[in-house]
Each structure stands twice: as C-alpha cells, then as structure tokens.
C-alpha cells in the first residue's frame, strides 16, 4: 500500500502552492517511501521516487524538523554523493504525523541566496506556518479515514435492512438521512438521502417529514448503534391532514371543467350549449354555475 497521503493528493497540491507562496520558496510534500506526491517549481513532478532523500531520512528517523543553511557542509548531507557540487542554498523539512507516526514531510528548497535570505529573514514565522500546515494535513487525513470508517459501518447496517419489509432509515446525530431501504425510497424518493429527517409525535401517533412531505409511521422502533440512529416502521401512509389539503372543493372542480369546455367549444350561445351537452348538464345549470344569465330567459 502507498502513502496514505495519496488519499488527499488534490488537497496537497493546493497546500503546496499555498506553502510556496507564503515562504517564498519551492515546496514539496513527500511520503515516507520518499515518493513526491506534490511539488512546485524546481520540485515539480509528482510520483517521483527520490534517489537521495538524505535530509528526509533524518527527519523520518528523528521525528523532528531540520533546516540546512549550508547543504554542502551539513552532517545530514555527509553521505550525499552530490555534496561537493551541490548548488542548493537552503533546504528544510518538516515531519507530517498521522496516528503518532511520521508518514511524510513538507520540504522547502531555496535555489539561490536571495530566496534563502528571504526565508531566514522570517524563519520563526515560516517554521510556525509549516507546523500549522502539517497539522492541517493530519486533520484532512483524519476526516478521510473517519468518513471511510463511517461508510463501512453504514454499509453493514444498510445491507441489514436494504430489502427488508416495512420502512427503514439510517440518520446521523444531525438528523441527516444517510441511507434508506427500498420501501422508503419508493415512498419518499431516493433523492431524500442527504435531507433532514424530522420525527414528531402527536396524539399517540408518529409522523415524519422529509422534504416537505409528511407521513404517518406505524409500528416504529428506534435504536442507536455506533453513532447512527436506525429507524424502522412496519408501514407508512400519508398524513390524512396533508391529504385533506389536496382535496379541492367540488364547486371549484365543476367550474374549472365548465371553463375548459367553453374554452374548447366557444363562449357564444352555441358554444355554451355544446359545452353543457358534453358535460351532461343543462344549459341553464351551466349559466348558473358561471354566474351568467341565459339569453332569452
């Protein structure tokens, strides 16, 4: 398995650019296997396996940062075959920790003395900044591994009731729906995953509202497992009150039917007569319902 840092490769590319801009030098991030994951400037070229890495080897061994102001004469470079012709002005490396172990490092390279003097002129703030960036990288990895852990646990519970009878929901501590079974998907729509699950109790009944749609849950059981809330219901039906709101008054329906028929046959006397015949009502009734007086009557 490669470096866990490759799991956040996209983020590391952004971090490298930020580091280079702040410290005003080339930057790279490498894994403990000496593979460059991201880099800028002279250190560009991802997935490069470093042939030397003597400075990084010391960082990995001592678990502490190193700043080499004179690369040709520093003890970390003693075994480097290129030390006598090294043109680098300054090198620095800061360890990246995860789970208490060093899994990589941030490297800084100054290729000329102007860049070196700029880095050293603000060395305290630069080192503190690198320490903060290592902490951010660790937090990014924490989030990735926590999400993967949640997904694996979620998969176990989801498989448990995916095809089960009744209705099943898995929600998190923020009442966000993480997964649903087939019956819940058919009733509420598969797109409700990620929506808020609002559970309410009223007059001995249990109601759930998802994306504005309310339903009554029957035979509800709720249990908590590993930070998830698993809700099952034997059955569900639309709330009668919400259904009642969908019922339109008969008078409104009749009037709309009459207006539609008149729109088809015309609003003159002959058209209204044809509309009444089509609707199965008397012409006088049609006039009365639209609030007009029939001519000749």
C-alpha positions in Angstrom: 0.0 0.0 0.0 1.3 3.5 -0.9 1.4 6.5 1.4 -1.9 7.5 3.0 -1.1 11.0 1.8 -2.1 10.0 -1.7 -5.7 9.9 -0.4 -5.7 13.7 -0.3 -3.5 14.3 -3.3 -5.7 17.0 -4.6 -5.6 18.9 -1.3 -1.9 18.5 -1.1 -1.4 20.2 -4.4 -3.3 23.2 -3.1 -1.4 23.1 0.2 1.9 23.0 -1.7 1.0 26.1 -3.7 0.0 27.9 -0.5 3.2 27.0 1.3 5.3 28.1 -1.7 3.5 31.5 -1.8 3.9 32.1 2.0 7.5 31.1 2.5 8.5 32.4 -1.0 10.4 29.2 -1.9 9.8 26.0 -3.7 7.8 23.4 -1.7 7.1 19.7 -2.0 5.2 17.0 0.0 6.6 13.5 0.1 5.5 10.2 1.6 7.6 8.1 4.0 8.5 6.0 0.9 10.4 9.0 -0.5 7.8 9.5 -3.3 7.0 13.1 -4.1 3.2 13.5 -4.0 3.1 17.2 -4.9 5.6 19.9 -5.6 6.2 23.4 -7.0 8.9 25.0 -9.2 12.1 23.0 -9.1 10.3 20.4 -7.0 7.5 19.8 -9.5 6.9 16.3 -10.8 4.5 14.1 -8.9 5.1 10.4 -8.2 8.9 10.9 -8.4 10.9 8.4 -6.3 13.8 10.4 -4.8 17.1 8.8 -5.2 18.7 10.7 -2.3 16.4 12.0 0.3 19.2 12.2 3.0 17.6 15.1 4.7 14.2 13.4 4.8 15.7 10.2 6.1 16.9 12.2 9.1 13.5 13.8 9.6 11.8 10.4 9.5 14.3 8.9 11.9 14.4 11.8 14.5 10.7 12.8 14.0 11.7 16.5 14.1 12.2 19.3 11.6 15.6 20.1 10.0 16.8 23.4 8.5 20.0 23.1 6.5 21.5 26.5 5.8 24.7 25.2 4.2 23.8 21.9 2.4 27.3 21.1 1.3 28.6 21.1 4.9 25.7 19.8 7.0 26.0 16.4 8.6 22.7 15.3 7.1 24.4 15.7 3.7 27.6 13.9 4.7 26.8 10.7 2.7 25.3 12.5 -0.3 27.4 11.8 -3.4 26.4 15.3 -4.8 27.5 17.3 -1.8 30.7 18.7 -3.4 28.8 20.1 -6.4 25.6 21.0 -4.6 24.2 24.4 -5.7 21.2 24.5 -3.3 21.3 27.5 -1.0 19.0 26.1 1.7 16.9 23.0 2.5 14.3 22.5 5.2 12.0 19.6 6.0 9.1 19.3 8.5 7.6 15.9 9.5 3.9 15.1 8.9 2.4 13.0 11.6 -0.6 10.7 11.5 -1.6 8.3 14.3 1.6 9.2 16.1 3.8 8.1 13.3 5.7 10.2 10.7 4.1 9.4 7.3 5.7 12.1 5.2 7.3 15.5 5.2 7.0 19.0 3.8 10.2 20.1 2.1 11.4 23.6 1.3 14.1 24.4 -1.3 15.9 27.7 -1.8 17.8 27.5 -5.1 19.6 30.9 -4.6 20.8 33.1 -1.8 18.2 35.8 -2.3 15.4 33.2 -1.7 17.5 31.8 1.2 17.8 35.2 2.9 14.1 35.8 2.4 13.3 32.5 4.2 15.7 33.1 7.0 14.6 36.7 7.5 11.3 35.4 8.6 12.4 31.9 9.8 10.4 31.8 13.0 7.1 32.6 11.4 7.9 30.3 8.5 8.6 27.3 10.8 5.4 28.0 12.8 3.5 28.2 9.5 4.9 24.8 8.4 4.0 23.3 11.7 0.4 24.5 11.2 0.3 23.1 7.7 1.4 19.7 8.9 -1.4 19.8 11.4 -3.9 20.7 8.7 -2.7 17.8 6.6 -3.2 15.4 9.6 -6.7 16.8 10.1 -7.5 16.2 6.4 -6.4 12.6 6.8 -8.4 12.2 9.9 -11.5 13.3 8.1 -10.9 10.9 5.2 -10.3 7.9 7.4 -13.3 8.8 9.6 -15.5 9.1 6.6 -14.3 5.7 5.3 -14.9 4.2 8.7 -18.5 5.6 8.7 -19.1 4.3 5.2 -18.0 0.8 6.2 -20.2 0.7 9.3 -23.1 2.2 7.3 -22.8 -0.5 4.7 -23.2 -3.2 7.3 -26.4 -1.7 8.6 -27.7 -0.8 5.2 -27.3 -4.3 4.0 -29.1 -5.5 7.1 -32.4 -3.9 6.0 -32.0 -2.9 2.4 -34.6 -5.4 1.2 -36.5 -5.8 4.4 -40.2 -5.3 4.9 -41.5 -2.0 6.2 -39.6 1.2 6.1 -36.0 1.7 7.2 -34.0 4.9 7.7 -30.4 5.5 8.9 -29.8 9.0 10.2 -26.8 10.7 11.9 -26.7 12.8 15.0 -27.7 15.9 13.0 -30.9 14.1 11.7 -29.5 13.9 8.2 -30.6 10.8 6.3 -27.6 8.6 5.4 -29.5 5.6 3.9 -33.0 4.2 3.3 -34.4 0.9 2.3 -36.3 0.2 -0.9 -39.8 0.9 0.6 -38.8 4.2 2.0 -37.2 5.1 -1.4 -40.4 4.2 -3.2 -42.5 6.3 -0.9 -40.3 9.3 -0.3 -38.0 9.1 -3.3 -34.4 8.0 -3.4 -33.3 11.7 -3.6 -34.3 12.1 0.1 -30.9 10.7 1.1 -29.0 13.7 2.5 -32.2 15.5 3.5 -33.3 16.3 7.1 -35.4 13.6 8.9 -38.0 15.3 11.1 -39.7 12.9 13.5 -42.7 14.1 15.5 -45.1 12.6 18.0 -48.7 13.9 18.3 -51.7 12.3 20.0 -50.1 8.9 20.2 -49.1 9.0 16.5 -45.7 9.3 14.9 -45.2 11.5 11.9 -42.1 12.0 9.7 -41.5 14.9 7.5 -38.9 14.7 4.6 -38.5 17.5 2.1 -41.9 18.9 3.0 -43.7 15.5 2.6 -45.3 14.3 5.8 -46.3 10.7 6.5 -47.5 8.7 9.5 -45.3 5.9 10.6 -46.8 2.8 12.1 -45.1 0.3 14.4 -42.0 2.5 14.9 -38.8 1.3 16.5 -35.7 3.5 17.1 -32.3 2.3 18.2 -28.8 3.8 18.3 -25.7 2.0 17.0 -22.2 3.3 16.6 -23.3 6.9 16.3 -26.2 6.1 13.9 -29.9 6.2 14.6 -31.7 3.3 12.9 -35.5 3.8 12.5 -37.8 1.1 11.3 -41.5 1.3 10.7 -43.9 -1.5 9.9 -45.9 0.7 7.5 -46.4 4.3 6.4 -49.2 6.3 5.0 -49.7 9.9 4.0 -50.9 12.1 6.9 -54.7 12.5 6.5 -54.4 16.2 7.2 -52.0 16.7 4.4 -54.2 14.6 2.1 -57.2 16.7 3.1 -55.3 19.8 1.9 -55.0 18.3 -1.5 -58.8 17.9 -1.8 -60.3 20.7 -3.9 -63.9 21.9 -3.4 -66.4 20.3 -5.8 -67.6 23.7 -6.9 -64.1 24.7 -7.9 -63.7 21.4 -9.9 -67.0 21.9 -11.7 -66.2 25.5 -12.6 -62.8 24.5 -14.0 -64.5 21.8 -16.1 -67.0 24.2 -17.4 -64.4 26.8 -18.3 -62.3 24.2 -20.0 -65.4 23.1 -22.1 -66.2 26.7 -23.0 -62.7 27.2 -24.0 -62.9 24.3 -26.4 -66.4 25.0 -27.9 -66.5 28.8 -27.7 -68.1 31.3 -25.4 -71.0 32.2 -27.7 -74.5 30.8 -27.1 -74.0 27.8 -29.4 -70.6 27.0 -27.8 -72.0 27.1 -24.3 -74.9 24.9 -25.3 -72.4 22.3 -26.8 -70.3 22.6 -23.6 -73.4 21.8 -21.4 -74.3 18.8 -23.5 -70.7 17.5 -23.3 -70.6 17.9 -19.5 -74.0 16.3 -19.1 -75.7 19.2 -17.5 -78.5 21.6 -18.6 -77.7 24.8 -20.3 -79.4 26.7 -17.5 -77.3 24.9 -15.0 -74.1 25.9 -16.9 -75.1 29.6 -16.9 -75.9 29.5 -13.2 -72.6 27.9 -12.3 -70.6 30.5 -14.2 -72.8 33.3 -12.8 -74.2 34.5 -16.1 -77.8 35.0 -17.2 -79.0 32.8 -20.1 -80.2 34.9 -23.1 -83.9 34.7 -23.8 -84.7 33.5 -20.3 
